[in-house]
Amino acid sequence: MQHLLFIGTLNQPTSYFEGANGDGLSVHLFDDETLSAERLATAPQIVNPTFLTPSADGSLVYANSEIEGWYEGLVTALSFDRQAGRLRHLNMQPSLGATTAHNAISHDGRHLFAVNYAMGDGGPDQALVAFERRTDGSLAPGKISVAQSGTGPNPARQERSHPHSVTEIAPNLILVADLGTDRLTIYALEGDRFEKVSETAARPGAGPRHVALHPSGRFVFVINELDSTVASYRFDAARRTLHEIEIHSTLRPQTTGTNYASDLQISPDGRFLYGANRGHDSIAVFDIDPETGRLSPKGQVPCGGRTPRNLAIAPQGGHLLCANQDSDVVTIFTRDRETGALRDSGKTIHIGTPMCLRFARA
């Protein structure tokens, strides 16, 4: 079976990334059988699309631009015409904050949510923004937003609020993971404003980064960048709150060296969890108990390169892709659907400074 694979790459140097060898945003045709990835279109004019979200059918894609030194990042809407092999610029909107980190299309398709990591101070400095999606797929200005504040115990990385991801965990309930303040905040979108409905404290110094929602909707899993852990939470939909279940390291005991966990992905059947380790350069594998949300660590697999920033599981569930940022390569793993085990397929996609991988229907 074939799927569309959208890849965001770094194409403008920054002081905090090692290289910028990419060519912006590209679309590939990924084949589950041959593991080939034919390039269909490229949008090199999109600067540093470090995160992106395509529509389910791949006809639209929304890309963040992370531009160092700007008080506001950009979110660009593009359409993809497969027959013409072309990405077409629709429009762009300022993100109302610096270092735009993550975005997601709402369950009802009406909005695109984006969060700003915010390096430095100044500008509108909004943490979470909602953009209305117009009928042609373009974005209206972000008129609904909310700021966050606070600090954490790590003065080098938690000197202020640093929202790192946004996830709609139930219709109209939006979870923001804040690396800087060790907080998981749930907002409800009420008309023209965000209403804070609950807040859950992560372990001090953990640095919540990315979130995976269990298919049942009962559990939320969070990968913590700074202490290299994965935390599981029970989601109480009635009270709109999270309750911590347990925390596991993404590394083996006594592992030495610097490590920063990055992305987290859950298998389509909700039985397995995969977390990326930058530094250790591995992918941690966990079993999930579907009744309790508890995790069983199953070890780590070498990621096939340096600095695994982002992961993606192919829609059929048989393969996991890993974007190795500082090796200019995407490694393709074969995934055992019964055991969750990963095996390096020997196939790769060579592309400069890959930052984000997202699948859509072909």
N, C-alpha and C positions, 0 to 999 in steps of 0.2 A: 504494500500500500504506500501511496505517496502523500506527503504533507508539505505545506509551506513552512519554511524555517526563516524567521527574521533574525538578523544578527546586527547588533550595535557594536561599533568599534570606535576606539579613541583615535581621533585624527588631528587633534591640536594639543601640543605639549602643555603639561601642567607641572608644577613643582612637586606635587605629591604623588604622581604616578611615574613609573620608570620610563615608559616610552609611549609614543603615539604613532604607531605604524599602520593604522587602519585607514579605511576610506569611507567613513561615515556609516550609513545604514544600507544594508543589502538584504535581498530576498533570494532564497534558494529553494529548489525543489528537492526535498529529502526523500529517499527511497528506503523503506523499511527492509527490503530484501537485499539490495545491492550495497546499501549504506553509502550511496553516492549522494552528492549535494550539488546539483547543477545551479550555478548562479543565474538568476532570471533578471534581476534589476538592481541598480545601485543609486543611492542618493548621497553623493559625496559632499553636497553643500550643507548637510546637517552636521553641525559641530558637536562633537563629543556626545553622541547618543548613548549615554551610560545606562539608561534603562528605557524600555519601550513596551507597549502593549498593543498587539494587533486585535482587530475584531475577530470573532469566532470563524468567519468565513474568509479572513485574510484580505478583504477588500479595502480595509482601512487600517492605519497604524498610527499610534501616537508616541512620539519620541521626545524624551527630555534632552535638553542640552545643558551639560554641566560645564560652565565657563568660569575659569578662575578669575577672581577679582571683580566680577560683576555683582552688583547688589541684587539683581534678579536674573534667574535662569530663564530658559524658554521652553515651551512645550509646542511642538510642531505637529499638525495634523496632515497626513498624506493619504492619498488613495493609491491602491495598487491595481493596475490593469494587467492581468496575466497574459491575455492575448497579445497585447502590445508590448509586453515586457517592460513596463514603465511605472515608476513611482512618480506621482504627480503631487506637487505642493498644493495644499488647500489653504492653510493659513497658519500663523503662529500667534501665541499669546505669551506675555510675560507671566512668570510663575509666582510673582509677588513675594519672592524670597530667593536667597542665594543658594547655590549648590543644590539644584533640584535633583533628588535622589531616586524617586520611585513614583510609579503611577498605576492606576487600575481603573478599568471601566466598571461602572456600577451594575448591579444585578439587573436593573430595569433598563439599562442602556441609555439612560437620560443624561448621565454625567461622566466626566473623567475626573477622578480624584488624583491629586499630586501632593507630595510632601517635599519640603525643602530642608536639607541638612543644615544649611546656614553656617558657613565658615566666616567668622568675623561678625561685626555689627554694622548696622546701617540699612537703609532702604526700608521697604514695607515690612520685612522680617516676619512673614506669615509662615506658620508651620504646615497647615493643611489648607488646601484650596480645592474648590469644586468648580469645574468648567461645564457649562451646559453644552451638550452635543447637538449641533444643528442637523437638519434633515439631510444635508449633503455630506455630513461627517466632519465638517469644520467645527471649530470651538468658539463659543462666545467668550467674552472676557470673564475672568474669574472674579465674580462679584460676591461669592460666599467664601469666607476664610476665617481662620482662627489662629492666634499665636499661642505659643507655649513658652514657659520659662522654667528656670531651675538649674541645678548643677548636680554633679555626682562626685564620688570620692577620688576619682582619677583626674588630677589637675591638668594633665597633658591632653586628655581626650574628652573630659566631661566638665569643661569650664563653663558650658552653657547648654541649653537645649539643642539636641541634634536629632530631629525626627529622621528615621531612616527608611521606613516603609509604611505603606497604607494598604489595608486589607478589609474588604467588606465581609464580615463574618456572619452576617444575617442581613436580610433586606433592610436597608436604611440604617444599619449599625456598622460604623467604620472604626476599625482598630488602628491606632498609630503607635508604632514601636519607637521609643525615644532612647537612643544610645546615650545621650548626654545626661539624662536625668534618671535612668533606670526605671522608666515608667511605661506601662501599657495603658493607653487611654482609649476608652470607647466613646465615640460621639454618635449622636443621632442627627440626621439632616432634617431639620424642622423648617419647612418653608424656605426662607432666605437666610437661614443661619444654622450654624453647628451648635448643638447643645451637648455639653459634657454630661454623660450619664453614669460613668464609673471610671475608676482609676485603680490599677493594680501595680504594686511595687515589685520590681524584679530584685534579685539579690544585689546588694550594693557592689558597684564596680563591674557588673555583668556586661552592660552595654547591649541591650536588645537591638537586633538588626533586622532580620527577616522573619516572616511568619508563614506557617503552613496550616491550613484548615482541614480537619478531617472530613471526609465525604459525608459522614453522618451529621456534621454540624455540632457534635457534642464536645469535641476537643479542639484545642488550639495549641500548636507547637511553635516555640520561639527559639531561634538560634541567637546566642549571645556572643557578640564579636570579641569583647575584651577578655573574658575569662574562658572562652572556648567551651561553652556548654550548650546543651539543648534542654529547655524546660517545657514540661507538658502542663496544660491547664484544662480544667473542666469549665465549659461555657454554660452558664445558667441563663438560658434565653429569656425566661420569665423575669428575672431580676436584672438582666443585662449586665452580668458581672463575670469575672474570671476568678477561678480558685486554683491555686497551684497544686499539682499532684506530686511531681518529683523533678529532679534535675540530674542530668548525666553529662559527663565530660565527652567531648568529641575526640579526645585523645586517649591513648593507653596510659595507665598509671606510670609515673616516673618519666614521662616524656619530657625531654629538655628542649630548649630553644624557644625562640619567639614564634607565636602563632596567633593569627587573627581569623576567627571563623567568619564565613561570609554568607553563602546562600543555603537555603533549606527547601527540599522538595519532598512531596509525599506521593507514593504510588497511587495510581487510579483506583485501586481496590481498598486503599486505606490501611494496608497491612505493613508497609515499610516506609522508613524515613531515611533521607540522605542529606548529610551536612558536609559542606566544603571547608577544608582547613587550609588557609594561606600561611605558608611558612613551613608547616609540616608537609604541605602539598599532597594532601590525601582527601579521600571522601569517606566519612564515617557512615556506617550502616547500622540501622536500628530496626528491630521488630516492634510492632505496635500491638498491644492487647486491645482489640476493638471494644471490649466491654468496660475496661477500666482506664484506658488512655495511658497505661504504663508502658515504658520502653525497656527493651532488652538490647544492650549494645552487642553488635556482631563484628566489631573490629573495623579496620580501616583498609582502604585500597589505594595504592598510588594513583594520583590523578592524571599522570601522563604528561606533566609539564610543570610550569612554575606559576604560582599565584592563581589558584582556581577561584575565580570571582563569581561565576554564575553557573547554575545547573538547569537542565531541562529534560523532562521525561517525554519521550515521543508518545503521541496520543494512544497508540495501541499498547503501550506499556512495556514493550520488549527491549527498549534501548534508553540509555541515559547519556546525555551529552554534557561535557564539561568544558567551559570556556577558560582556558589557561592564559590569563592576561599577559604574562611576561614571557611566554614562549611562542606567541603568534600561532596558536594551534587550538582547535577544538577536538578533544578526544571523544571517541564514540565507544561506549561500553554496551555490551550485551547484558541484559538484565534477566535473571531467572525469575519468572513470575511466581513460582511456588516458594522459593527460598529467599528471594530478594537479593541474592548474591550478584555481584558485578564481575564481569570478565572483560578485559581490554580486547576489543574486536580486532585491533591492529589497523583499523581505519581511522583516518583523521580528516579534518577540514583545515587547510592552511589559510589563515587569514590574520591580518595584522591587528594586534592588541584587541582581542575579542572581550567585550564587557558584558553583553547581555544576549541571551538566547530565548526565543519564544516561538512556539508552534501555532499553526492555524490550519484549517482545512484547505486542501488543495482544490 
